[in-house]
């Protein structure tokens, strides 16, 4: 399963889920590397502006 993690305030990494850690973080694999971070638990925020459809 592909998961997205936050490794810092501005950096997200998406990769294959490896394992969950007791502290609430998860580990994902990207190629030969593994990264640890907080799982992204919500949908990404929309752009800084809103678009409304008018019919």
Secondary structure, 3 states (H helix, E strand, C coil): CEEEEECCCCCEEEEEEEEECCCCEEEEEECCEEEEEEECCCCCCCCCCCCCCCC
